[in-house]
Amino acid sequence: MLYACVLAAVLTTSFVQAPSAEDRFAAVRFLEGRWKGMATGEPGRGVSEREYRFEMKGRYLSVKNKST
Protein backbone atom coordinates (compact mmCIF):
# COMPACT_ATOMS: atom_id res chain seq x y z
CA MET A 1 0.00 0.00 0.00
CA LEU A 2 2.83 2.37 0.85
CA TYR A 3 4.43 1.61 -2.51
CA ALA A 4 1.20 2.54 -4.34
CA CYS A 5 0.92 5.85 -2.46
CA VAL A 6 4.53 6.80 -3.22
CA LEU A 7 4.12 5.82 -6.87
CA ALA A 8 0.93 7.90 -7.16
CA ALA A 9 2.64 10.91 -5.58
CA VAL A 10 5.64 10.67 -7.93
CA LEU A 11 3.47 10.28 -11.02
CA THR A 12 1.20 13.16 -10.03
CA THR A 13 4.04 15.59 -9.43
CA SER A 14 5.85 14.60 -12.63
CA PHE A 15 2.89 15.75 -14.76
CA VAL A 16 2.44 19.11 -13.05
CA GLN A 17 3.98 21.92 -15.05
CA ALA A 18 6.49 23.88 -13.03
CA PRO A 19 5.97 27.64 -13.08
CA SER A 20 8.26 29.31 -15.54
CA ALA A 21 10.47 32.14 -14.38
CA GLU A 22 10.17 33.69 -17.82
CA ASP A 23 6.85 34.19 -19.63
CA ARG A 24 7.57 33.37 -23.26
CA PHE A 25 4.21 34.86 -24.30
CA ALA A 26 4.68 38.18 -22.49
CA ALA A 27 5.00 40.15 -25.74
CA VAL A 28 1.68 38.84 -27.15
CA ARG A 29 -0.37 38.23 -24.00
CA PHE A 30 -2.35 41.44 -24.65
CA LEU A 31 -3.89 39.77 -27.74
CA GLU A 32 -5.85 37.24 -25.68
CA GLY A 33 -9.60 37.64 -26.18
CA ARG A 34 -12.01 38.40 -29.01
CA TRP A 35 -11.38 41.15 -31.53
CA LYS A 36 -13.79 42.50 -34.14
CA GLY A 37 -13.29 45.21 -36.72
CA MET A 38 -14.51 46.60 -40.01
CA ALA A 39 -12.57 45.83 -43.19
CA THR A 40 -12.65 47.70 -46.49
CA GLY A 41 -11.02 47.03 -49.81
CA GLU A 42 -11.75 45.42 -53.14
CA PRO A 43 -14.49 44.27 -53.79
CA GLY A 44 -16.16 46.01 -50.83
CA ARG A 45 -16.66 46.09 -47.08
CA GLY A 46 -16.72 43.33 -44.52
CA VAL A 47 -16.24 42.37 -40.92
CA SER A 48 -13.22 40.55 -39.55
CA GLU A 49 -13.34 38.64 -36.26
CA ARG A 50 -10.41 37.03 -34.46
CA GLU A 51 -10.14 35.11 -31.24
CA TYR A 52 -6.85 34.46 -29.46
CA ARG A 53 -6.73 32.07 -26.51
CA PHE A 54 -4.18 30.05 -24.66
CA GLU A 55 -4.66 26.29 -24.83
CA MET A 56 -3.11 23.18 -23.31
CA LYS A 57 -2.37 24.81 -19.95
CA GLY A 58 -0.92 27.93 -21.56
CA ARG A 59 1.55 26.17 -23.82
CA TYR A 60 0.02 27.36 -27.12
CA LEU A 61 -1.72 30.48 -28.35
CA SER A 62 -4.48 29.48 -30.77
CA VAL A 63 -6.04 31.85 -33.29
CA LYS A 64 -9.44 31.63 -34.94
CA ASN A 65 -10.24 33.98 -37.80
CA LYS A 66 -13.55 34.74 -39.52
CA SER A 67 -13.99 37.30 -42.30
CA THR A 68 -17.33 38.13 -43.91
Steps between C-alpha positions, in 0.01 A plus 500: 500500500783737585660424164177593317472831688861595424459402135181708471671801658800476265283461191273788599784743560681401180204615287455836671654781300751696702448876495729667254721783616470655156168550319572418137164649396547832681532697175168369359295439815302821435346333191304247706125540450259576217563775248259635239550771242378639171694423182492687170663433168427339167226385435333674796450508875494224756548404860802318637488309829793339680527308822829435678512261795755298685452124483655189652574663836645812339747324274347619170326812377224400258344737248160478335420735214169576328456756222166583339 
